[in-house]
Amino acid sequence: MIEKNGIPAAMVTAMTSMAKVAGANRILASGLIPHTLGDPTKTPEDEFAWRQRQVHKALKAVATPIAEAQIFPDW
């Protein structure tokens, strides 16, 4: 795992329970299974803005100190 080398990482997924079983430490709940970082029902502009918010949330999760695996809900 990348975190064992001292680099914090966040996993963005719709399947948070599987991410926890896989050993991810910072798990960001996001999107749907076929569209984790996208939403084909939105206009391209709205989808881009939504993706930007998701990336900012992931960066916030990476900057958050944790002691054990944590699931970050869709803030």
C-alpha positions as MATLAB code, in Angstrom:
seq = 'MIEKNGIPAAMVTAMTSMAKVAGANRILASGLIPHTLGDPTKTPEDEFAWRQRQVHKALKAVATPIAEAQIFPDW';
ca = [
       0.000    0.000    0.000;
       1.093    3.521   -0.757;
       0.343    4.690    2.802;
       2.869    2.230    4.226;
       5.492    4.355    2.489;
       4.244    7.521    4.182;
       2.158    8.888    1.318;
      -1.477    9.534    2.307;
      -4.073    8.435   -0.239;
      -7.839    8.494   -0.573;
      -9.922    5.932   -2.424;
     -12.965    7.339   -4.186;
     -15.579    4.619   -4.602;
     -19.256    3.792   -4.567;
     -18.445    0.516   -2.809;
     -17.124    1.713    0.549;
     -17.442   -1.613    2.347;
     -15.303   -3.362   -0.274;
     -12.698   -0.581   -0.095;
     -12.443   -1.077    3.668;
     -12.022   -4.841    3.218;
      -9.322   -4.142    0.611;
      -7.361   -2.133    3.186;
      -7.985    1.454    2.097;
      -7.542    3.923    4.953;
      -9.313    7.023    3.634;
     -12.442    6.100    1.729;
     -14.573    8.747    0.041;
     -18.121    7.674   -0.776;
     -18.934    8.945   -4.249;
     -21.162    8.453   -7.249;
     -22.592    5.225   -8.564;
     -20.779    1.990   -9.314;
     -20.546    2.545  -13.105;
     -19.903    6.298  -12.710;
     -17.728    6.872   -9.637;
     -16.532   10.290  -10.748;
     -19.167   11.134  -13.274;
     -22.892   11.458  -13.849;
     -24.156   11.090  -17.409;
     -27.508   12.639  -16.444;
     -25.874   16.038  -15.855;
     -24.857   18.602  -18.431;
     -21.131   18.580  -19.200;
     -20.677   21.825  -17.237;
     -22.560   20.533  -14.171;
     -20.685   17.231  -14.303;
     -17.337   19.029  -14.458;
     -18.257   21.158  -11.426;
     -19.394   18.033   -9.547;
     -16.121   16.256  -10.378;
     -14.138   19.248   -9.133;
     -16.031   19.143   -5.811;
     -15.338   15.406   -5.499;
     -11.610   15.925   -6.073;
     -11.544   18.727   -3.483;
     -13.294   16.421   -0.997;
     -10.690   13.725   -1.688;
      -7.879   16.224   -1.101;
      -9.511   17.267    2.174;
      -9.674   13.589    3.186;
      -5.968   13.136    2.366;
      -5.133   16.142    4.549;
      -7.163   14.776    7.485;
      -5.089   12.899   10.082;
      -6.572    9.497   10.936;
      -5.706    6.743   13.386;
      -7.653    3.974   11.649;
      -9.563    3.407    8.416;
     -12.269    6.005    7.943;
     -15.128    6.409    5.494;
     -15.716   10.032    4.558;
     -19.359   10.509    3.550;
     -20.322   12.791    0.723;
     -19.674   16.009    2.709;
];
